[in-house]
Amino acid sequence: MMPTNTGKLLRIDLSNHRSAEEEIPESIMRRFLGSRGLNMYRIFSEIPAGTDPLGPDNKIVFGTGPLNGTLYPGTRFNVSARSPQTGLVGDSNAGGFFGAEMRFAGWDQIILEGRSPRPVYIFIEDDDVQILPAEHLWGLDTYETHRSIREELGDPDVQVACVGPAAENGVLFAGIFANLVRAAARTGMGTVLASKNVKAMALRGHKPVELADAAAFRETMRDIDDAIANHHEYESRRLLGTTRLVTSLNAMGILVTRHHTTGYFPAADQVSGERLAAEFNVKNRACAACTAPCSRRFRVREGPHAGLASEGPEFEPLGALTSRVMNDDLPLALEAIDRCNRYGMDALAVGEAISMMMELNEEGIFTSEEAGRDLSWGNPATILGLVDDIAYRRGLGDLLAQGAARAAAEIGGGAEDYAMHIKGLELIQADPRGLKGYGLGFCVASRGGDHLRAEPFFELSEDGEEGLRRFGSEKSAFPGEYEGKGRLVRYFEDWCAVIDSLNVCKNTAVCMEVLPFERAARLLNSVRGWDMTAEEVRRAGERIINVERAFCMREGIERRDDRPPRRFLEEPLPPECGPSAGLVFELEPMLDEYYAERGWDMERGWPTRELLVDLDLQDVLDELETLGMDLETGSRGEG
């Protein structure tokens, strides 16, 4: 087979069961780099404003980046559409081996459009595309689907990304799962896929990825491998993965506990990554080519959940189904997470839904009697029962399957203040009152209340001198301070947009700082044969952020929406939160600084006309103006 390194797009018309190959112009690839960047440009350009997220006019785009299929450690894939959960940018990212296989098959992007008249799954082997019947797969969980497709195709190396029963039943936060537990879980991309009557995509590729300058690539990779192996966090990340955060965030007083009413969980040691490693972990697992294998196989050996074995979990689902709901039973949490994976749901959204209902019961807004379940904190039968009920939209689960924001609005009576979300997406397991840079990132993220659009880990360094040098403020380096966080978040957003577009893991590339802009440019040039500078790569990240903001703007988003729930602005963290006790979230000065750094209008949080032109986004500007949006005056006309 011929090597692959060119911009190829596969467009699949599900309505008519046809497919066609297209070339992605090099000018577009240079502007948006790959994966997330290309996906964001594609959904902005091809999905009209106001499109029904679950209708046939929505499109879902799978994307890989230029480093997929190479020896860069830990490559991923992005899947994007208009989100049924938020109505905004839908985009999710997962690791494993699916992204590398898509690149081996020769594709940078695969676009699914329309809706199949019957359930199908898609099998792509290099240039051969088959749309196969999937009625027999409908209703299977994600594990069963993986196994069935591999058996049916007679190839254990086929890479499968699929949905489970939750997506089929219309749970708005259902995801797409590869390699069993590699979850593109947020913003409901699985729900979009199922709405198109697609159960799965299976890939098999045989094309090596061609490098424009293999010697330069190898030289840069030696630097990266050394940086990872010699990093002071290497051992803890290898042994514990992201679960190491349970202990560290609890010590800071910002581990989300009792539904964001405190940041300290007295039983944190019972559900910590350290306990997982000591009592449950069996061996390490890694994504494609990774030299920092941070995932782990685990087994529960005794008790009511004995025999449970799977991979993971990551910190977010672990915290969501322990401290957030006041559950100190680690095997119970592992069981709940395993069910979320099998059903194909975002475990973080599930944890928020359950913990919200537990607090609403405590406040007398929606009681156990109304729910038909005991909504007391940490109730094990309720935790597992609601996971099941949400997946199958039974009873209270039917309400919660909409996501916390919509469920709270339907309950009414003040319940809206208890939904811990921003723009419809549930907040993660770190309290923004004591982690203000991250909190600002939650507020302005294009996906909603999400940390992965920014990941400004530098604020944990407490290195004031470096903060002054890099971000103009000593306070930028301290998590409880709000000054300097606008510049910090802007920098890390640009960086994360580049990393997601190259399609590699932020745990190493960003949090271990092994892939700054200069090194990213060297890698990109050695793969693609380009001559981009570090500043041009950074500006590509800035360009992607502004396309995402434009997508959100045309769906009605402006400054008033870039805000957290009232609790974080008005209620200080309680005394048991140690170093974070007494802190609230200073939103407005951080937003002012962020908008100024971005060059956005202060009143509405919109990019200016001049900025979009400067970023070579005239086509985006034209679309906004066609819709009647005047970026000079900040007004919305009739498009």
C-alpha positions in Angstrom: 0.0 0.0 0.0 1.1 3.6 -0.6 2.2 5.7 2.4 -0.3 8.3 3.7 0.4 11.8 4.9 -2.0 13.9 2.8 -5.2 15.7 3.7 -7.9 13.2 2.7 -11.5 13.5 3.8 -14.2 10.7 3.5 -17.7 12.0 3.3 -20.5 9.4 4.0 -24.1 10.1 2.9 -26.0 8.0 5.3 -29.4 8.8 3.8 -28.4 7.2 0.5 -25.6 4.9 1.7 -23.0 6.5 -0.5 -19.5 7.7 0.1 -17.0 9.9 -1.6 -13.4 11.0 -1.1 -12.3 14.6 -1.1 -9.0 16.5 -0.7 -8.6 19.0 2.1 -6.8 22.0 0.6 -3.4 22.5 2.1 -4.3 26.2 2.8 -7.1 24.9 5.2 -4.8 22.4 6.8 -2.1 25.1 7.5 -4.8 27.4 9.0 -6.2 24.7 11.3 -3.4 22.1 11.6 -5.6 19.0 12.0 -8.2 17.1 14.1 -10.0 19.6 16.5 -9.0 22.6 14.4 -10.2 21.1 11.1 -13.3 19.7 12.8 -14.2 23.1 14.3 -13.8 24.8 10.9 -15.9 22.0 9.3 -18.8 22.2 11.7 -18.9 26.0 11.5 -18.8 25.9 7.7 -21.2 23.1 7.1 -23.7 23.0 10.0 -26.1 26.0 9.7 -27.0 28.1 12.7 -30.0 26.7 14.6 -29.7 23.2 13.2 -31.5 20.5 15.2 -28.7 18.6 16.8 -30.6 15.3 16.5 -31.9 16.0 13.0 -30.5 14.8 9.7 -29.0 18.2 8.9 -26.5 18.0 11.8 -23.2 16.4 10.8 -20.7 14.5 12.9 -17.0 14.7 12.1 -14.3 12.3 13.2 -10.8 13.8 13.0 -7.2 12.8 13.3 -4.1 15.0 13.5 -0.7 14.9 11.8 0.9 13.0 14.7 -1.6 10.1 14.7 0.0 6.9 13.5 3.5 8.2 14.3 5.7 7.3 17.3 4.5 10.4 19.2 3.4 9.0 22.6 -0.3 8.9 23.2 -2.3 10.0 20.2 -6.1 10.5 20.2 -9.1 11.3 18.0 -11.8 14.0 18.0 -15.4 13.7 17.2 -17.5 16.9 16.6 -21.0 18.1 15.8 -23.6 20.5 17.2 -24.2 19.3 20.7 -27.7 18.0 21.7 -26.9 18.7 25.3 -25.8 22.4 25.0 -26.8 23.4 21.5 -23.2 24.8 21.2 -19.9 23.3 20.1 -20.1 19.6 20.4 -16.6 18.1 20.6 -15.0 15.2 22.4 -11.7 13.6 22.5 -10.5 10.1 23.4 -7.3 8.1 23.4 -6.5 4.4 22.7 -5.8 3.2 19.2 -8.8 4.3 17.1 -7.2 7.6 16.0 -4.0 5.9 14.9 -6.0 3.3 12.9 -8.0 6.0 11.2 -4.7 7.5 10.0 -3.4 4.1 8.9 -6.5 3.8 6.8 -5.5 7.1 5.2 -8.1 9.5 6.5 -7.7 12.9 8.2 -11.5 13.4 8.5 -14.6 11.3 8.2 -17.9 13.2 7.9 -21.2 11.5 8.5 -24.3 13.3 7.2 -27.9 12.6 6.8 -29.6 9.7 8.5 -29.6 6.0 7.6 -33.1 4.6 7.1 -32.1 1.6 9.3 -29.5 0.8 11.9 -26.0 0.3 10.5 -22.4 0.3 11.3 -19.6 1.5 9.1 -16.6 -0.6 8.2 -13.7 1.2 6.6 -10.6 -0.7 5.5 -8.2 1.7 3.8 -10.2 3.0 0.8 -13.0 0.5 1.0 -16.1 1.7 2.7 -19.0 -0.6 3.7 -22.2 0.4 5.4 -23.4 -2.8 7.1 -26.6 -3.8 8.8 -26.7 -3.3 12.6 -30.2 -4.3 13.7 -28.6 -7.2 15.5 -26.3 -4.8 17.4 -28.9 -2.4 18.5 -29.4 -2.6 22.3 -26.0 -4.1 23.0 -23.7 -2.4 25.4 -20.4 -1.0 24.3 -18.4 -4.0 25.4 -20.7 -6.4 23.6 -20.7 -4.2 20.5 -16.9 -4.2 20.3 -16.7 -8.0 20.7 -19.5 -8.7 18.2 -18.1 -6.5 15.4 -14.6 -7.9 15.8 -16.0 -11.5 15.7 -18.3 -10.6 12.7 -15.4 -9.2 10.7 -13.0 -11.9 11.8 -10.3 -9.6 12.8 -9.3 -8.9 16.4 -7.2 -5.9 15.4 -10.2 -3.9 14.0 -10.6 -0.7 15.9 -14.2 0.0 16.9 -15.8 3.2 18.2 -19.4 2.7 19.2 -22.4 3.8 21.2 -24.3 1.9 23.9 -28.0 1.8 25.0 -27.8 5.3 26.5 -27.3 6.9 23.1 -30.0 4.8 21.4 -32.4 5.9 24.1 -31.6 9.5 23.6 -29.7 10.3 26.8 -28.3 13.8 25.8 -24.9 13.2 27.3 -24.1 9.8 25.7 -20.7 9.4 24.3 -18.7 7.3 21.7 -16.5 4.6 23.2 -13.4 3.0 21.7 -11.2 0.3 23.1 -14.0 -0.4 25.6 -13.3 2.5 28.0 -11.7 5.2 25.8 -14.5 7.6 26.1 -15.3 10.6 23.8 -17.9 11.2 26.5 -18.8 14.8 26.7 -21.4 17.0 24.9 -23.5 14.1 23.6 -21.6 13.0 20.5 -22.9 9.4 20.9 -26.4 10.7 21.0 -25.8 12.4 17.6 -24.3 9.2 16.2 -27.3 7.1 17.3 -29.7 9.7 16.0 -28.3 8.9 12.6 -29.0 5.2 13.1 -25.3 4.5 13.3 -24.2 2.0 16.0 -20.5 2.0 15.4 -17.5 2.8 13.1 -14.9 0.1 12.6 -11.5 0.8 11.1 -8.7 -1.2 9.6 -5.7 0.5 8.0 -2.5 -0.8 6.4 -0.9 2.4 5.2 2.2 3.7 6.9 2.4 7.3 7.8 5.0 9.0 5.6 7.2 11.6 7.2 8.5 14.6 5.2 11.8 14.6 7.3 12.2 11.4 9.3 15.6 12.4 10.7 14.3 15.7 12.1 11.2 13.9 13.5 13.4 11.4 15.3 15.7 14.1 16.7 12.7 16.0 18.2 11.2 12.7 19.5 14.4 12.0 21.4 14.0 15.3 23.2 10.3 14.5 24.0 11.0 11.0 25.2 13.8 12.3 27.5 11.6 15.1 28.8 8.8 12.6 29.7 11.1 10.0 31.3 13.0 12.6 33.4 9.9 14.6 34.5 9.5 14.8 38.3 5.9 13.6 37.9 6.6 10.6 35.7 6.4 7.9 38.4 3.2 9.2 40.0 1.5 9.6 36.7 2.5 6.2 35.6 1.4 4.5 38.8 -1.8 6.5 39.5 -2.8 8.3 36.3 -5.1 11.2 36.9 -6.5 9.5 40.1 -3.6 11.1 41.9 -5.7 14.2 42.0 -8.1 12.9 44.6 -5.5 13.3 47.3 -3.9 16.5 46.1 -7.1 18.4 45.4 -8.5 17.3 48.8 -5.4 18.7 50.5 -6.0 22.0 48.7 -9.7 22.1 49.8 -11.1 22.0 46.3 -12.1 18.4 45.7 -15.8 18.6 44.8 -17.6 17.1 47.7 -21.3 17.0 48.7 -22.3 18.6 45.4 -20.0 21.6 45.6 -21.0 22.5 49.1 -17.4 21.9 50.3 -14.0 21.0 48.9 -12.9 18.6 51.6 -13.9 14.9 51.7 -13.0 13.2 55.0 -13.0 9.8 53.4 -10.7 10.7 50.5 -8.1 8.1 51.4 -10.8 5.4 50.9 -11.4 6.4 47.3 -7.9 7.7 46.4 -5.6 6.7 43.5 -3.2 5.5 46.1 -5.7 2.9 47.4 -6.6 1.9 43.8 -3.0 1.2 43.1 -2.4 -0.7 46.3 -5.5 -2.9 46.3 -7.1 -3.1 42.9 -4.7 -2.3 40.1 -3.3 -5.3 38.0 -1.1 -3.7 35.3 -0.6 -0.5 33.4 -2.2 0.2 30.0 -1.2 2.8 27.4 -2.6 4.6 24.4 -0.9 4.2 21.0 2.9 4.5 21.2 2.8 6.0 24.7 5.8 5.9 27.0 3.9 7.1 30.0 1.3 4.4 30.5 -1.1 6.1 32.9 -4.1 3.9 32.5 -4.5 0.8 34.6 -6.3 -2.5 34.6 -8.1 -3.2 37.9 -9.9 -6.1 39.5 -12.2 -6.2 42.6 -11.3 -9.3 44.4 -13.8 -9.4 47.3 -17.1 -8.1 48.6 -20.4 -7.6 46.7 -18.6 -6.4 43.6 -16.0 -9.2 43.5 -15.1 -10.2 39.9 -15.5 -6.7 38.5 -12.6 -6.1 36.2 -12.0 -3.3 33.7 -9.6 -0.4 32.8 -9.3 2.9 34.6 -10.9 4.9 36.0 -9.9 8.5 35.3 -10.1 11.1 38.1 -13.3 12.8 36.8 -15.6 9.8 36.9 -13.9 8.5 40.1 -14.6 11.9 41.9 -18.0 12.2 40.4 -19.2 8.9 41.9 -17.4 9.2 45.2 -16.9 12.6 46.9 -19.5 14.4 44.8 -22.3 12.1 45.9 -20.7 11.4 49.4 -19.9 7.7 48.6 -16.8 6.3 50.3 -17.3 2.7 48.9 -14.6 2.5 46.2 -15.8 -0.9 44.7 -19.3 0.6 44.4 -17.9 3.6 42.5 -16.0 1.2 40.2 -19.2 -0.7 39.5 -21.1 2.6 38.8 -18.3 3.8 36.4 -18.2 0.4 34.7 -22.0 0.6 34.1 -21.6 4.2 32.7 -18.9 2.9 30.3 -21.0 -0.1 29.2 -24.1 2.0 28.7 -22.0 4.6 26.9 -22.6 7.7 29.2 -20.6 10.6 30.5 -20.0 9.5 34.1 -19.3 13.1 35.1 -22.8 14.2 33.9 -24.3 11.2 35.7 -22.5 12.1 39.0 -23.7 15.7 38.8 -27.3 14.5 38.1 -27.3 12.2 41.1 -25.6 14.6 43.5 -27.9 17.5 42.4 -30.9 15.4 43.3 -29.4 14.5 46.6 -29.0 18.1 47.5 -32.4 19.1 46.2 -33.8 16.4 48.5 -31.9 17.8 51.5 -33.2 21.3 50.7 -36.8 20.1 50.3 -37.1 21.2 46.7 -37.5 17.6 45.3 -37.8 14.9 47.9 -37.2 11.2 48.1 -41.0 10.7 48.1 -41.4 12.5 44.8 -38.5 10.6 43.3 -39.6 7.2 44.4 -36.0 6.6 45.6 -34.1 7.3 48.8 -32.1 10.4 47.8 -30.0 10.6 51.0 -26.3 11.2 50.5 -24.2 8.3 49.3 -27.1 5.8 49.2 -25.6 2.8 47.2 -28.9 1.5 45.8 -29.8 4.9 44.6 -26.4 5.5 42.9 -26.5 2.3 41.0 -30.2 2.4 40.4 -30.1 5.9 38.9 -27.2 5.0 36.6 -29.4 2.2 35.2 -32.5 4.4 35.1 -30.8 7.3 33.3 -29.4 4.9 30.6 -32.9 3.5 29.9 -34.8 6.7 30.7 -37.0 5.1 33.3 -38.7 7.1 36.0 -36.6 9.9 37.5 -33.8 8.8 35.0 -35.9 10.1 32.2 -35.8 13.6 33.6 -32.0 13.4 34.4 -31.2 12.0 31.0 -31.6 15.6 29.7 -28.6 16.8 31.7 -28.6 18.7 35.0 -29.4 22.1 33.6 -32.5 21.0 31.7 -33.7 18.7 34.5 -33.4 21.5 37.1 -35.3 23.9 34.8 -38.1 21.4 34.5 -38.2 20.8 38.3 -38.3 24.6 39.0 -38.9 26.0 42.4 -35.3 27.3 42.6 -33.8 24.0 41.5 -32.0 26.0 38.7 -29.5 27.3 41.2 -28.5 23.8 42.2 -27.4 22.7 38.7 -23.7 22.9 38.6 -23.1 23.7 35.0 -21.9 26.4 32.6 -23.8 26.8 29.3 -25.4 23.4 29.9 -22.3 21.3 30.5 -21.7 20.0 34.0 -18.7 21.2 36.0 -15.7 19.0 36.7 -14.3 17.7 40.0 -12.4 20.8 41.0 -13.9 23.8 42.8 -13.3 27.1 40.9 -13.3 29.2 44.1 -9.9 27.8 45.0 -8.7 27.2 41.4 -9.5 30.5 39.7 -7.6 30.1 36.4 -9.3 26.8 35.8 -12.6 28.4 36.8 -12.2 31.2 34.3 -11.4 28.5 31.7 -14.7 26.8 32.6 -16.6 30.0 32.1 -15.2 30.8 28.6 -14.8 27.3 27.2 -16.6 26.7 23.9 -18.0 23.4 25.1 -19.5 24.8 28.4 -18.2 24.1 31.9 -15.1 22.2 30.8 -11.4 22.3 31.9 -9.8 20.7 28.8 -10.2 23.7 26.6 -7.6 25.5 28.8 -5.9 23.3 31.4 -3.9 26.2 32.9 -1.9 24.0 35.3 0.7 26.6 35.8 -1.4 28.3 38.5 -0.5 25.3 40.7 3.2 26.1 40.5 3.2 28.9 43.1 6.3 30.3 41.3 5.6 34.0 41.4 8.8 35.0 39.7 8.0 32.8 36.7 4.4 34.0 36.8 5.6 37.6 36.5 7.9 36.7 33.6 5.4 34.6 31.6 2.1 36.2 32.4 2.9 39.7 33.8 1.7 38.9 37.3 3.2 37.0 40.3 -0.4 36.1 41.3 -1.0 34.2 38.1 1.1 31.4 39.7 -1.2 30.9 42.7 -4.6 29.1 42.5 -6.4 31.2 45.0 -5.5 34.5 43.3 -7.5 36.0 40.4 -5.1 38.6 39.0 -3.2 37.6 35.9 -5.6 34.7 35.1 -7.0 36.3 31.9 -3.6 36.2 30.2 -2.9 32.8 31.7 -6.1 31.2 30.3 -5.7 32.9 26.9 -2.2 31.3 26.6 -3.3 27.9 27.6 -6.4 27.9 25.5 -4.3 28.6 22.4 -1.8 25.9 23.4 -4.6 23.3 24.1 -6.2 24.1 20.7 -2.9 23.3 19.0 -2.4 20.1 21.1 -5.9 18.8 20.3 -5.3 19.6 16.6 -2.0 17.7 16.6 -4.2 15.2 18.4 -1.9 14.2 21.3 -2.4 13.8 25.1 -2.4 16.9 27.2 -1.2 15.0 30.2 2.3 14.9 28.7 2.2 17.7 26.0 0.7 20.4 28.3 0.8 19.3 31.9 4.3 18.0 31.6 5.2 20.8 29.2 6.9 18.5 26.6 5.3 20.1 23.6 5.6 23.9 23.7 4.9 25.9 20.5 8.5 25.8 19.2 8.8 22.0 19.5 5.3 21.5 18.1 6.3 23.5 15.1 9.4 21.4 14.6 7.3 18.2 14.8 4.6 19.5 12.5 7.2 20.6 9.9 9.0 17.3 10.0 5.7 15.4 9.4 4.0 17.7 6.9 7.0 19.3 5.1 6.0 22.8 6.1 8.0 25.7 7.4 5.7 27.1 10.1 7.2 29.1 13.0 6.3 28.7 16.6 4.3 31.9 16.4 2.4 30.7 13.4 1.5 27.6 15.2 0.3 29.6 18.2 -1.8 31.8 16.0 -3.4 28.7 14.5 -4.5 27.8 18.1 -5.9 31.4 18.5 -7.7 31.0 15.2 -9.4 27.8 16.3 -10.5 29.4 19.6 -12.1 32.3 17.6 -13.9 29.9 15.2 -15.4 28.1 18.2 -16.5 31.4 19.7 -18.1 32.4 16.4 -20.0 29.1 16.4 -21.3 29.8 20.0 -22.0 33.5 19.1 -24.3 32.6 16.3 -26.2 30.3 18.7 -26.8 33.2 21.1 -23.8 33.2 23.4 -22.3 36.4 24.8 -20.7 37.7 28.0 -23.8 37.1 30.2 -23.4 33.3 29.5 -19.7 33.2 30.5 -20.5 32.7 34.2 -20.6 30.0 36.8 -23.5 29.1 39.1 -24.4 31.7 41.8 -22.9 29.5 44.5 -19.4 30.1 43.5 -19.8 33.9 43.3 -21.6 34.3 46.7 -20.9 31.4 49.0 -17.3 31.1 50.4 -15.7 27.7 50.7 -16.2 26.5 54.3 -13.5 26.4 57.0 -12.6 22.7 56.6 -11.3 23.6 53.1 -7.9 24.6 54.6 -5.9 26.8 52.2 -9.1 27.5 50.1 -11.4 28.3 53.0 -13.3 31.6 52.6 -12.6 32.0 48.9 -15.2 33.0 46.3 -14.9 33.4 42.6 -14.1 36.9 41.3 -15.7 36.6 37.9 -15.9 40.1 36.4 -12.3 41.3 36.7 -11.1 38.0 35.3 -13.5 38.3 32.3 -12.4 41.8 31.7 -8.7 40.8 31.6 -9.4 37.8 29.5 -11.5 39.7 26.9 -8.8 42.4 26.7 -6.1 39.7 26.1 -8.3 38.1 23.4 -9.1 41.3 21.7 -12.8 40.7 22.2 -15.6 43.3 22.8 -15.9 43.9 26.5 -19.7 44.2 26.6 -20.7 41.1 24.6 -17.5 39.0 24.6 -17.5 38.9 20.8 -14.3 38.9 18.6 -13.9 42.2 16.8 -14.1 42.5 13.0 -10.5 43.5 12.8 -9.4 40.5 14.8 -11.1 38.0 12.6 -9.6 39.6 9.5 -6.2 39.6 11.1 -6.6 35.9 11.9 -7.4 35.1 8.2 -11.0 34.3 9.2 -12.7 36.5 6.6 -15.0 33.5 5.7 -16.1 33.2 9.3 -16.8 37.0 9.4 -18.8 36.8 6.2 -21.0 34.1 7.7 -21.6 36.1 10.9 -22.5 39.2 8.9 -24.8 37.2 6.7 -26.7 36.2 9.8 -27.1 39.8 10.7 -24.4 40.0 13.4 -22.7 43.4 13.5 -19.4 43.0 15.2 -18.8 46.8 15.1 -21.9 47.6 17.2 -22.4 44.3 18.9 -26.0 44.0 17.6 -27.9 41.1 16.2 -30.0 41.8 13.1 -32.0 39.5 11.0 -29.9 37.2 8.8 
